[in-house]
Amino acid sequence: MPPQTSAQKRFDDSRSVPPTSQPRRDWLAWAGTAALTPLVPLLPGCGGSGNASPTMTATIAWGRTEIRQAMQGSEVRAVSIALMHGDRIVWQEAFGALDETSATPATPDTRFNVGSVSKVLAALAIMVLVDRRLVQLDAPVVRYLPQFTMLSEGYRDITVRHLLSHASGLPGTYSHNLFAFAPLPGYAAELEAAMANVHLKHTPGAMAVYCNDGFTLVERIVLSVTGQAYPAFVQSVILNPLGMARSGYTLQPLPKGSFAHGSIRNAQQGQEFVMGYATGGLCTTPGDMMKLASMLIHGGEHDGQRIVSKAGVLEMGSEQNQGLRINLNPDWRWGLGWDSTRQQGLGAAGVLAWQKSGDTMFYASDFYVLPQAGMALLLTGNAPGFKPGPIAEGILLRALRETGQLPALPSKVSTAIPAAATSSSSAVDAMLGIYGRSSKPLKALSPDSQQIDLWVWSAQAKDWTPLCAGLRLRSDGWWWSEAQPGTQYRWEQAEGHRYLLSREPAAAGHYWVTMPMGQQMPAAATPLPPQWVARMDSTWLLANEAPESIPRALGVGAVALRELPELPGYLFWDDSQFLLPLSSDRAGMTVQVPLNDGRDLVELVVETRDKEEWMHAAGWTYRRQG
């Protein structure tokens, strides 16, 4: 998942402590004693021992301190890391314990679910099929899945490349039984069938917005062209040849003591099973992932065996943004499977880095491959509130400096407030209004047609709460608040829509992170039809999750449907998304926000059973309660 700015994190406090009742908008956002094995050769079946590389001493010391500080006072009980330089793992260490009693220490062999880091293997699997001439990246998905259909005719234009680069236009994440305490097979087939009853949220290839559904369809393509289930195919063509003996998908329970447990409200939980294998189901160790990284750095070869063509590796690491009609953040360079083909923190230091992050209900991970510098890193921990990205980035920058590949750490960006600029009152007034996105909409107001104040919707308060006050235009084109200068804002137009963007220094401080935050909502063309008016101010209870469901254990439950007086004609679902009625029993998606804040949109479909209404949304079925 793309990194969040602190402005976004303020909207996602639920990532740290799951509330008693956890709605879909929040759980989807999650998605001590140490053992050290230094200088491990990257050879199949080899162990390794010795002393830490003298060129990495300061880097390792800094990393240990940061990891231990991140663990203090948090839910994360176990963290594991591996850092590779050249053909050797120069640092491999585990911190903490597997259980709440701290009786069983974590080791480098402890397995973690790495969530969306799994997408790198999905892209790699497709490139293997491209090498075998069984798949073409720019061929339509319907060539391989002729039964696949959607309500929008544009679905025929979705290509395999679109699936791997988040540009397909699929809704986002199919929720039903995605995370559970036991294996629940059939998720990918169910998603494919469900797409027949929903629309696209944007034209394929028009923009890129993070999309799990596309990678789940990759599973169906692999099965269609090979006759093998996706986990078996990946095991046979990637994991086994690389000697990744402690890696695989959560198809069955793991041996006790082999994995780090997650927790809910500080209570230890059983094994987490992720049914979206291609999008987030890999269970692995940092050491195993260094074998994958080494193969990528060596252009597709491992131990004299070719896994994938060099051209395939380079295509995965090539920028996929070209041709997007809505691309509000050109600094963000999507790859195939990779979040970024030039991660901004390393890129600001002049170093090429491929990067992928991944969260599940119980884990958070970050994976880096530096193909030119010959480095790689995986950092993972067993709590969704763990933030591995800034630590991983800091470790790599210091490793590059210690090995002489970086003269010095990059300088911090200037956060001095620029000189004031002026904007016409009509231009300011045009920026005001409500901005929709996938969660917690925003509102821009002005007391004088010069200053802008931003508000964010609070599901708890059922009202708008202050986000940033006193924004005024500055000479750099951004709107700054002297009282809250940490984050700046800007408005841009694209494809007839006005967007709100945020910018702030990254945690490392040496580069800016810019994120599209929301799309201005135009006035609805017509009032709500009577059938939807009759459903206003109603509550809907999730009814179709399996007993083993982790969202159920977290308390995902009641969802509200209402109409905001400030935005008449729109349905406001789950205190998060605005939809427009398409018929008396269907409501459609309304925003197209690239990168991250337009992900996981829903289409509402009402079904009547024995004179009782039920609501379908992204795989979940809700029963009307009032």
N, C-alpha and C positions, 0 to 999 in steps of 0.2 A: 504494500500500500504506500502511495506517495506520502512523504513526511508532512506533518501538520505544523502550521505556524502556531505560536502561542495564542494568537487570537482565536484559532480554531479549537485549541485545547481547552480554552475557557468554556467552550460549548460542550465539552465531552468529559466533564468531571466523573461521569459514570465509569470511565475506563479504569479508575483506581479502585473504587469500592462499589460493587454491584448493588443497586438498591433492591428493596424487597420485591418491587414489581418493575421488571425491566422490559420496556417496549422495544420493538424491532429497531427503531432508529438508533438506540444506544448500543445494543449488543452487536450489531453489525459494524459499528465503529471500532470495537475492540481489535472489523474482525477486531566466612567461617573457615571451616576446614577445607583445605585445598589439596588436590593431587596434581602433580606436575610431571609431564612427560616431554622434556625438551629434545630438540634436534632429532625428530623422528624421520627417517628416510621415507620418501613416498613410493614405497615398493609394496606390491601385494603381499600380505601376510607378515610384514615386518613389524617388529615393535620398535625399540630404540631406547637409548639411555644416554646420559652424558650431562654436561653443564650447558646452561643457556648461552647462546651466542653472545660473545663480548660486544658485538656491535648493536645488540638490542637491549642491553641492560637497562638503560634509562627508559626506553619505551615500555618494557615489561613492568618496571616499577610504577610508572605513571598509570598504565592500564589497570594494574592490580588495585591501586588506590581508588581509581574512579569506579571500578566494579564494586568494591566493598562499600564505598559510600552510597552507591545507587541501591545496594541491598539493605542498608540500614533503614529501619523504620518503614519498610515496604513489605508488600505481600510476597515478593520474589524470594524464594528459599534456595534456589539452585541456579547457577549461571555456569556456562561452559564456553570456552573460546579456543580457537586454533588460529595461528598466524603462520603463513607460509612465506618463505623467501627463497627464490631459486627452486631447487628440487627438494627442499627440506622444510619440515615443520619446525620452526624455531621457537615456538611457544604454544604449548597445549596444556590447559589447566582447567580444573573444575572447582567451583566455589560452593560452599553451603552444603545442604543435605537434601535427601530425597523426600523426607517426611517431616511432619511438624514436630516430632520429638527430637530431631537432629541426631538420631541414633545411627542412621546410615548415610555416610558422606557421599556426595556426588563425586564421580570420577570422570576422566575423559571418555570412558565408554558409556556413560549415561546417555540415554536417548531422549531427544526432545522433538516435539512436533514443530516444524519450521514454517508452517502455514504457506503463505504465498511465495516463499522462496521456491516452492514446488513448481511454480510456473516456468522457471528456467529449464527444468527437466521436460516439461510439456513442449516447450519450443524446440528443445534438443531432439525429442522423439520425432517431431514433425520433420526436422531437418534430416534425420536418418531416413525417413520415408521419402523425402525429396531426393536424397542421394540414390535411393532405390527406384526412383521414377514411379513411385506409387501415388505421390501427391505433388501438386504444384501450388506454390504459395499464392499465386494470383488467380487460381481457379475458384469458381464459386463453390460454396459449401454444399449446395444441392447436387453437385456432381458426385460427391462421395456419400451424401445423405439424401437421396432422392425423395424420401418420405418427409423430410423436414419442411415445415411450412409455418407461416405467421399470418396475421391479419393484414399487415402492411405489405403491399406488393414489392416494396424495396428489399424484402428479405432475400430475394433471388440474387441481389447484387453483393451480398456478404461474401467475402473471400476468406480463405484460410489465413492470409496475412492480417486481415481485419481482426480475426479472433485473437491472434497472438500479440496484437499491438493496441488492444482496447478501443478499436475504431469501428466495431461491428454495428453499434446502435441497439444491441440487446439491452433489456431493462437494467440488469446489474447483478443481482444475486438471488437465486432461487432458494428460499429459506427452509423449505420443508425437510425436517430430519437431516440437516446438514451436519450438525454436531451432536454426538450422543455418547453415552457411556457403554455402548455395545455396538458391534457392527450392524448396520442397516443397509444392505446392498440395494442397488437399483436406482440410486440417486440420479445418475447421468441420463438414463433412459427416461425417467420421470420428467426431468427438466426438458428434454427434447420434445416430449409429447405435450408438455404444458405450453410451449412456445406457440403452438397452433391456436391458442386462445388469447394472445396478446399482440399488441402493436410494437413497432420499433419506437425508440425514443428520439432517434435522429437518423438521418440518411446515412447509410454505411459509408465510411470514409470521410464524412464531413468534419468530424472532430474526434478526439481521443479522450475518453473518460473511463476511469478505472472500472473494469467489468469482469467479474468472476464467471458469469455465464458463458462467455466466449471460450474460456479454457475448459469448462466442463464439456462443451461440444467437441473439443479436441479428443476427448475420450471416445466419443461416438465415431469420429472419423478413424481413429486408430483401429477400433474394432471392425469397422466396415471394410477397411482395405487390407487388414492383416488376418482377420478372424480370431485375433487374440484380444482378451480383455486388456485394458490399458495398464493396470498394475503388472500383469505378466509380461507384457511387451517391454515396458521400461526395465523390469528386472532382467530380462534376457539380453537386451541390446545396450544397456547403460550400466546398471548397478553391478551385475555379475562381471562383465568384462573389466570394470574399473576396480574390482575387489572391494566394493563398498558393502562389506558383510554385515554391518550394523545399520543398514538403511533399507527402507521398504515402506509399504503403505499399511495403514491400520486396518487390516483384514481380519485379524484375530487377536486375542489378548496376548500381550507381551509377558515374558517371565517376570515374576515379582522381583523388584530390586533393580530392574534393567532400565527404568525410565523415571523421569522427574514428574512427580504428581502436581496437578493443579489444585487450586483451592477456591472455595466460595465462602466469603465472609470468614476467612481464616480457618475454615474447616477443610481438611484434606479430602480430595475427591479421588475417584477411581480413574482408570485410563481414559483419555479423551480419544474418541474415534472421529475422524473427519471423512465424510462420505464423498466430498468433492475431491477426488484424488489428484487430478491434474491441476486444479486451482489452489489446493492447499493441504493435501493429504500426506506429504512426505514426513516420515519419522526417521531421524538420523542423528549423527554426532558431528561436531565440528571437524574432527579428524577425517572422517569419511568424506566430508564435503571438500576437503583440500585435494582429494584424489580427483574429484570432478573439476575443481579449479585448475589443477595441473594439466589435465587433458585439454581444457579450453585454452590455456596459455600456450600449450604446445600445438595449437592448430588442429585439434581433433585426434591426436595420437596419445596413447598411453602404453608405456612399457613395450614399445615396438608394434603395438596393435592399433589400427585405425578404427576409431569409434564413429566418427563423422568427418565429412570433408572439411578442409580448411575454409572453403567457400561458405559452408554452412555455419561455421563458428563466426566468421566475419559478418555474415548476413544477420545473425542474431544480435551482434554488437553494432549494427549500423542504425543510424537515426531513421525513424519511421514517420517523422512529422511532415515530410514534404507532401504538399498537395492538400493538407487539411484546410478547410475553408474557415474554421473557427479555431485559431491557435493563439490564445491570449498570453501564453508564456513560452516564447520560443526557446528560452534557456532550458526548458525541460525537454529532454530528448528521449522519447520512448524507443525501446528496442523491441525485439521479438522475445518475449518472456521477461526481459529486463525492465525494471522501472526506469532506469536511465542508462544510456550508453555513454554518457559523460557526466558522471555524478558531480554536482556543482561544487562541493567542498574541495574535492581533489582537483577538479577542473580549474578552480580559481588559483591553485598552486601550479598549474601547467602540467598536471598528471592525468592521463587517461584512466578512467575507472568505470567498469560496468558494475551496477549495483542493483540489488533486489532486497526489499524488506518483506516481512511476513508476520502477521498476527493470527492467532486462533483465539478461542475462548480462554485458554489457559497459558499461552506462550507468546513470546515476542522475539523476533530474530532479525539479523541484518547480515547480508552476504555481499562481499566485494571481491571482484577479480580485477587486478591491474595488469592487463596483458603485456604492456611494454615494460613495466617496472619489474615484472616477474613476482608479484606479490598477490596474496589472497588472504581473506579473513572471514570467519563466521563467528558471530557472537550471538548467543541465545540465552534466554532465561524463562523460568516457568511462572510468569505473571504477565497479563496483558498490559499492566501499568509500567512494566520495565521498558525503558527507552534505550535500546542498544545503539541507535544511529549515531548520536554525537560521540559516544565513547569509541565506537568502531572507527569513525572518521578521525578522531584525535590520535588513536593508536597508529593508524596508517600514516598520517602526516609525520609523526615522530619517528616511525620506522624508516620512512623515506629519508628523513634528515640524518638519522644515525648511520644509514648505509651510504650516505654521500650522494643520494639521488635528488635531494632537495637542499639547497644552500641554507635556508632558514624557514621557519614557520611563516606563513603569509601574514601580512599586516591586517589589523582590524579595519573594517569599513568605518567611515566617519558617520556618526549619528548626530552631528551638529545640525540644528534646524536651519534650513536655508532662508534666504530673504523672502519676505512676503511678496505675493503676486496678487493680481486682481482677476476676478471673474465676474461676468455680467450676471445680474440678478436673474435674468431669464435662463441663463445656462445653469445656474445653481438650482433654480426651481425645477428644471427638467430632470435633475438627478434625484429628486426626492421621491419617496414612495416606498413600497414594500418590495423586497428582493427575495425571490424564491430559490430554493435549492433542495437537496435531499433531506436536510434536517434543520430544524430551528431557524426559520426565516429571519431576515433582517429588515430594519426600517430606517430610512434616512429622513430626518426632519431638519428644518432650519428656522431659527427665530428671527432672522433678518435678511434672508436671501443672500447671505455671504458666508456665514458660519454653517457647518453641517454637524449634526449630532447623530450618532448611530445607536440603534437599539437592537436587542436580540430577543426573540420570543422565549419565554420560560414556560415549560410544560408544568412545572410545579406551581408557579404563581398564576398560570393561565392568563398571562399579561406580558407586555413588553418590559424589559429591564435594560438599564443603561449599559452600553458597550464602550463607547468612546465619545466624549463631548468636546466641543470647541475646535473641530477640524477646520482649518483654513488653508487655502491654496498657497503653495510655495513655488519658488522659481524653478525647482526641479520637476514640476508637473504633478507632484504628490500633495495630498492633503495631510497636514500635520496638526497634532494637538499639543500645545505647550504643556498641558497638564498630564498628558499621556503620550509621550513622544516615542514609545517603544515600537509601535506599529503605525505605518502610514497607509493611506487609501487613495485609490484612483478610480475613475470611471472611464470605461471605453465602450465603443459601439462596434458590433460585428454582426453581419447578416441580419440587420434590422433590429437587433436587440441591444439593450444597454446593460453592461455588466459592472459589478463592483469588484475591485481587486484589492488585495492587501499585500503589504511588503514589510518585512522586518529582518533584522540580522539573524543569521542562523546561530545555533548554540555556540559554534566555534568562533563566531564573530567576524570572520573575514570575507563573508559574501552575503548577498541579499537573497531571501527566499520570497518569491512572488507567487501568489495563488489567486485564481479566480474564486470569488466567494459566493456570488449569487447573481441572478438575472432579474432585472426589473419586471414586475408583473403589470401588464397593461390592464385596463378596465375590461371586465367581462362583457361580451357583446350582448348577452341576454341574461335575465334573471334565472335562478335555479328552477328547473321544472318541478311541478307539484310532487312527483314521486320522490325526488331528492329532498324537497322541503320537508316532507313527512319523516325523513330520516335524520333531520338535524338534531343536534344535541343528544345523540344516541351513543350508547356504549356497546362495544363488541368484544367478546371474549374468545381468545385463541382456543380452538377445539380439536385440531387434528395432529398435533405433535405426538410422537410415540412416547410411551412411559419412560423410555431410556433417554429422552431428549435433555441435553444440557440447558438450552434456553428455558425449558420448563422448570428445571432445578433452580435456575437463576431468577425465576419469578416473572418471565414474560407472560403478560396476561391481558388486561383490559386496554382497549384502544378507543379513543374518542373520535367522533365524526361531527364537525360543526361548520359553521360559516362565520368568518370574521366580519364584523360590521364594516371595517375599513376596506374590505375587498369583497364586495358582494358578487355573487354569481359563481364563486369558486368554492369547491369543497375543500375543507381543511382536515386532513387525515392524520391521526396519530401525533398531533401537535407538531407536525414536521413538514408535510408535503401538500402543495396545492394541486388540485385536479379539476378538470372541466368535464361536465357530463357529456357523454357521447350518445347516450340513449337513456331510457328510463331505468335501465339496470346495468349500465356500464359508465365508468368515468376514466378519462385518459390522462397521461402524463403531460405536463405543461412547461417544463424548463429544460434547457440544454446548456448545462454548465460544464465546461471541459475540465479535465484533469481529475479532480477528486470530489468536488461538492455537487456534482450532478449524478453521482453513482447511486446504485440501489434504489431506483425509482419503482413505483408500483402502479399497476392498473387495477382498479376496483371493478369486480364483477359480482352482482347480486344474484343469488339463486333462491328460489322459494321452494321449501320442502314442507309439505303438510301445513300450508298457510303461514309458515314461519320463515323469516328472511335470514339468509346466511351470506357472508361476505368473503370473497376470495381475493387475496392480495399476495403476489410473489410466492405462491406455493402454500401459504398459510390460509386456513379456513377459520372464519370467526362466526360465532353465534351471537345474534343480537340479544342484548341483555336489557336494554331500555332506551 
